[in-house]
Amino acid sequence: MKKWLIGIWVLLWTAVAAAQPAPEIRIGCYIPMTGAAAAMGQVVWQGIEIAQRLRPQVLGQPVRLVLVDTKSDRIDAANAVSRLIERDKVVAIIGEVISGNTLAGTPIAERFGIPNITPTATNPLVTQNRKYAFRVCFEDSWQGRAAARFAREHLQAQKAALLIDQSQDYCVGLANYFKEEFLRRGGQIVATAFIQGGDQDFSAQISAIKPSAPDLIYAPNYYAEDALLARQMQELGLKIPILTGDGAQVSDLVKLGGEAVEGMYFTAHFHRETVNTPLAQEFIKAYEAQTKREVDAFAALGADGYFLLLHALEQARGTGGADLRQALAATRDFPGVSGTITMGPDNNPNKEVMILQVKGGRFVLVTKMSP
């Protein structure tokens, strides 16, 4: 009788244990879902969500995404990271989308030893001298140099003007890298003008630039400011190419700028025509079926942040911060959505820069710049 009761108890305990949900692995996401950067943040989040649906488990456990809206604000970004780590007990974090907000969050993750992967923040300071900060995009020193190289070699520009949003570290840094390389390649910077994020009227800056007769304007700002710039340049009769950065590759650029943004060039992380990995093909099929629109860089990089993190968890065989950090730093030839990812110095991947142009309201691949 005693053995029979023990057998029944073991069977009941096994049934109860089997009925319990598997412990989940929590991944935090601090993303601007509202505010000035919402158009970018919402697309990044869609990319992460769809990636999670394609790969919902790792290490035999379900993955739960915990999203906090940063409201496109630095203080909210810092608070979001603290909350995700201390309250939600996440094992790693994906975010933020823009460099200034990511710079507010990464020191907190560093202090707690929690890996933080940004999909799209390109400022070199985001990862510089940090062990736990990573990115899946290229960084601005390379992006700015690639833009200058394209301007000199492909557009044959001798004289360039700069129009810079001085309220954004991203814009100021990118302009400086462009200027340094453009001058090194024998070009001239004939005018520099500044704007403030959220400004609506750039007529004074355009009027100040026009007499210097530049061959192009380099305006490494976000999509809203670039769209307004293109409209107002058209109104004031300044007909020269605009070259900008990766912050312009958002569908809202065309919605806001209309036909005025036709011909605009920009450096970018991704174009559909360059896709060559099975994971990319699987993700693009799922993304376009759900959203009914083409994949852009922000969706692709959001997905890569998630997929790379799962790969590192598998390599680390656990969720410990130090082991996960080591696995991320050791990434070699990971076949992501936006291309092959190999981590280099300062946890930055060594990646090509795509040069795109707006044609017929779409983003068309012009060429690729290799490091």
C-alpha positions in Angstrom: 0.0 0.0 0.0 2.8 2.4 0.9 4.5 1.8 -2.5 1.2 2.3 -4.3 0.6 5.6 -2.5 4.2 6.8 -3.3 3.6 5.8 -7.0 0.3 7.8 -7.0 2.1 10.8 -5.4 4.9 10.7 -8.0 2.4 10.6 -10.8 0.4 13.5 -9.4 3.6 15.6 -8.8 4.7 14.9 -12.4 1.4 15.9 -13.8 1.3 19.1 -11.8 4.9 19.9 -12.8 4.1 19.3 -16.5 1.1 21.6 -16.2 3.2 24.5 -15.0 4.3 26.9 -17.7 8.0 26.9 -18.6 9.9 29.7 -17.0 10.1 32.6 -19.5 13.1 34.6 -20.6 12.4 38.3 -20.5 13.9 40.7 -23.0 13.4 44.4 -22.4 12.8 46.9 -25.2 13.0 50.6 -24.7 11.6 52.2 -27.8 10.1 55.6 -28.8 6.5 54.7 -29.5 5.4 58.3 -29.2 7.1 61.6 -29.6 9.4 63.0 -32.3 11.1 59.7 -33.1 7.9 57.6 -33.1 7.9 56.9 -36.8 11.3 55.1 -36.5 10.5 53.5 -33.1 7.2 52.0 -34.2 8.9 50.3 -37.2 11.7 49.0 -35.1 9.2 47.5 -32.7 7.3 45.8 -35.5 10.5 44.2 -36.7 11.3 43.0 -33.2 7.7 41.6 -32.7 7.6 39.8 -36.0 11.1 38.3 -35.3 9.8 37.1 -31.9 6.8 35.4 -33.6 9.2 33.6 -35.9 11.5 32.5 -33.1 9.4 32.5 -29.9 11.7 30.3 -27.8 15.3 30.0 -26.9 17.1 27.5 -24.6 13.8 25.6 -24.5 11.9 28.5 -22.9 9.4 31.0 -24.2 10.7 34.5 -24.8 8.6 37.4 -23.5 9.2 40.9 -24.8 8.7 43.7 -22.3 8.2 47.1 -24.0 8.6 50.5 -22.4 7.8 53.7 -24.4 10.6 56.2 -24.0 8.4 59.0 -25.6 11.5 60.0 -27.6 12.9 61.6 -24.4 16.3 61.0 -22.8 15.1 61.0 -19.2 12.3 58.6 -20.1 14.9 56.4 -21.8 17.1 56.3 -18.7 14.1 55.5 -16.5 12.9 52.8 -18.9 16.2 50.9 -18.6 16.1 51.1 -14.8 12.6 49.8 -14.7 13.3 47.0 -17.1 16.2 45.8 -15.1 15.0 46.4 -11.5 11.3 45.7 -11.8 10.8 43.5 -14.9 14.0 41.4 -14.3 15.0 41.3 -18.0 18.2 39.4 -19.0 19.0 41.7 -21.9 17.7 44.9 -23.5 17.1 46.0 -27.1 17.0 49.8 -27.7 17.0 52.7 -28.0 16.5 53.9 -31.5 18.2 57.3 -31.6 21.7 57.9 -30.3 21.0 60.6 -27.6 18.4 58.4 -25.9 20.6 55.3 -26.1 23.5 57.2 -24.5 21.1 57.9 -21.6 20.3 54.2 -21.2 23.5 52.3 -21.8 25.4 53.5 -18.7 22.6 52.1 -16.5 22.7 48.7 -18.3 26.5 48.8 -18.0 26.3 49.4 -14.2 24.0 46.4 -13.8 25.9 44.1 -16.2 22.9 43.7 -18.6 23.7 43.5 -22.3 22.1 46.3 -24.3 21.8 46.0 -28.1 20.8 49.1 -30.1 19.3 48.4 -33.5 19.9 51.8 -35.0 21.9 54.2 -32.7 25.0 55.1 -34.7 26.9 57.5 -32.5 30.3 55.9 -31.7 30.0 57.0 -28.0 27.1 54.5 -27.6 29.5 51.6 -27.4 32.9 53.3 -26.8 34.7 51.9 -23.7 31.6 49.9 -22.7 31.6 46.1 -22.2 27.8 45.6 -22.3 26.7 48.0 -25.1 26.4 46.6 -28.6 24.9 47.6 -31.9 23.8 45.7 -35.1 24.1 48.8 -37.3 27.2 50.6 -38.6 28.4 53.6 -36.7 28.7 57.2 -37.7 32.5 57.6 -38.3 32.2 55.1 -41.1 28.8 56.3 -42.3 30.0 59.9 -42.5 33.2 58.9 -44.4 31.1 56.8 -46.8 28.8 59.8 -47.5 31.8 62.0 -48.3 33.4 59.4 -50.5 30.1 59.0 -52.4 29.8 62.8 -52.8 33.3 63.1 -54.2 33.6 59.9 -56.3 30.0 59.4 -57.6 28.4 62.9 -57.5 31.7 64.6 -58.4 30.9 67.3 -55.8 33.7 69.9 -55.2 31.8 72.2 -52.9 29.4 71.2 -50.2 27.3 73.0 -47.7 26.3 71.6 -44.3 22.9 72.0 -42.6 23.0 70.5 -39.1 20.4 70.0 -36.4 22.5 71.1 -33.5 20.1 69.7 -30.9 21.0 66.1 -31.9 24.4 64.5 -31.1 23.8 62.2 -34.0 23.5 65.0 -36.5 26.4 67.0 -35.2 28.7 64.0 -35.1 27.8 62.8 -38.6 28.4 66.2 -40.1 31.8 66.4 -38.5 32.8 63.0 -39.9 31.6 64.0 -43.4 33.4 67.3 -43.2 36.7 65.7 -42.2 36.6 63.1 -45.0 35.3 65.5 -47.6 38.2 67.9 -47.0 40.7 65.1 -46.9 39.5 64.1 -50.4 40.1 67.6 -51.7 36.6 69.0 -51.4 35.6 72.4 -49.9 33.0 73.2 -47.2 31.6 76.5 -48.5 28.8 77.1 -45.9 27.6 75.8 -42.6 24.1 76.5 -41.1 22.4 75.2 -38.1 18.8 74.3 -37.2 17.0 73.1 -34.1 15.0 69.9 -34.0 11.3 70.8 -34.4 12.0 74.0 -36.4 9.5 74.6 -39.3 11.2 77.4 -41.2 14.6 77.0 -42.8 14.4 79.9 -45.2 17.0 82.0 -43.5 19.5 79.1 -43.5 18.8 78.3 -47.2 19.2 81.9 -48.1 22.5 82.1 -46.3 23.8 78.9 -48.1 22.6 79.8 -51.6 25.2 82.5 -52.5 28.1 80.1 -51.8 26.9 78.0 -54.8 27.5 74.5 -53.3 27.3 71.4 -55.5 25.2 69.7 -52.8 23.9 70.1 -49.3 24.8 67.5 -46.7 22.0 67.5 -44.1 22.5 64.5 -41.8 19.2 65.1 -39.9 16.1 63.1 -39.2 13.3 62.6 -41.8 11.0 65.4 -40.7 13.6 68.1 -41.0 14.9 66.7 -44.3 11.4 66.7 -45.8 10.9 70.3 -44.8 14.3 71.3 -46.1 13.6 69.7 -49.5 10.2 71.5 -49.8 11.7 74.9 -48.8 14.7 74.5 -51.1 12.3 73.9 -54.0 10.3 77.0 -53.0 13.4 79.2 -52.8 14.9 77.9 -56.1 18.0 76.1 -54.7 18.2 73.1 -57.1 21.1 71.0 -55.9 21.2 67.4 -54.5 20.5 66.7 -50.9 22.6 64.0 -49.2 21.6 62.8 -45.8 22.0 60.0 -43.3 20.2 56.8 -42.2 17.7 58.8 -40.1 15.9 59.6 -43.3 15.0 56.1 -44.4 11.4 56.2 -43.1 8.3 56.1 -45.3 7.2 59.4 -43.6 10.0 61.2 -45.5 8.0 60.7 -48.7 4.7 61.4 -47.0 5.9 64.7 -45.6 8.2 65.8 -48.5 6.2 64.6 -51.5 7.8 65.2 -54.9 10.2 67.7 -53.3 12.3 64.7 -51.9 12.6 63.1 -55.3 16.3 62.6 -56.0 17.4 62.9 -52.3 20.3 60.6 -51.5 21.1 59.0 -48.2 23.3 56.5 -46.5 21.4 53.4 -45.3 21.9 50.1 -43.5 19.7 47.9 -45.7 17.9 47.5 -49.0 15.7 44.7 -50.0 17.7 44.0 -53.1 20.8 43.1 -51.0 19.1 40.4 -49.0 21.0 37.1 -49.3 20.4 35.0 -46.1 17.6 32.5 -45.5 16.7 34.3 -42.2 16.3 37.6 -44.2 14.1 35.9 -46.7 11.9 34.3 -44.0 11.6 37.6 -42.1 10.8 39.7 -45.1 8.1 37.3 -46.2 6.5 37.4 -42.7 6.9 41.2 -42.3 5.4 42.1 -45.7 2.5 39.6 -45.3 1.6 41.2 -42.0 2.2 44.9 -42.7 1.4 45.0 -46.4 4.5 47.2 -47.1 8.2 46.7 -48.0 10.7 46.1 -45.3 12.9 49.1 -44.5 16.2 49.4 -42.5 14.5 50.1 -39.2 12.4 46.9 -39.3 15.4 44.8 -40.5 17.7 46.1 -37.7 15.0 45.7 -35.1 14.7 42.1 -36.1 18.5 41.7 -36.2 18.8 42.9 -32.6 16.4 40.2 -31.5 17.8 37.4 -33.7 21.4 38.2 -32.6 20.4 38.2 -29.0 18.8 34.7 -29.3 21.9 33.5 -31.1 24.1 34.8 -28.2 21.8 33.2 -25.6 22.3 29.8 -27.4 26.0 30.3 -27.5 26.2 31.3 -23.8 23.9 28.4 -22.9 22.3 30.6 -20.2 21.1 34.0 -19.3 24.0 35.3 -17.1 25.0 38.8 -18.1 28.8 38.2 -18.3 28.5 35.0 -20.4 25.9 36.6 -22.7 28.2 39.7 -23.1 31.1 37.4 -24.0 28.9 35.5 -26.6 27.8 38.8 -28.2 31.4 40.1 -28.4 32.5 36.8 -30.0 29.9 37.0 -32.8 31.4 36.0 -36.2 29.6 35.7 -39.5 26.1 35.7 -38.1 23.7 35.7 -41.1 21.2 38.4 -40.1 18.4 40.2 -41.9 20.5 43.3 -42.8 23.6 41.3 -43.7 26.3 39.3 -42.1 27.3 40.4 -38.6 30.8 40.1 -37.2 31.5 42.1 -34.0 34.7 44.2 -34.2 36.3 46.6 -31.8 34.0 48.5 -29.3 31.3 46.0 -30.1 30.6 47.5 -33.5 29.8 45.3 -36.6 31.8 45.7 -39.7 29.2 46.4 -42.4 28.6 47.9 -45.8 26.9 51.2 -46.3 24.1 51.3 -48.8 23.5 54.5 -50.8 19.8 54.9 -51.6 17.9 57.5 -53.6 14.2 58.5 -53.6 12.8 57.7 -57.0 9.1 57.5 -57.8 8.4 57.8 -54.1 10.4 54.6 -53.3 13.9 54.0 -51.9 16.1 52.8 -54.8 19.6 51.2 -54.4 22.3 53.3 -56.0 25.5 51.6 -54.9 27.2 50.0 -51.9 30.3 51.3 -50.1 32.6 48.7 -48.5 34.7 49.6 -45.4 
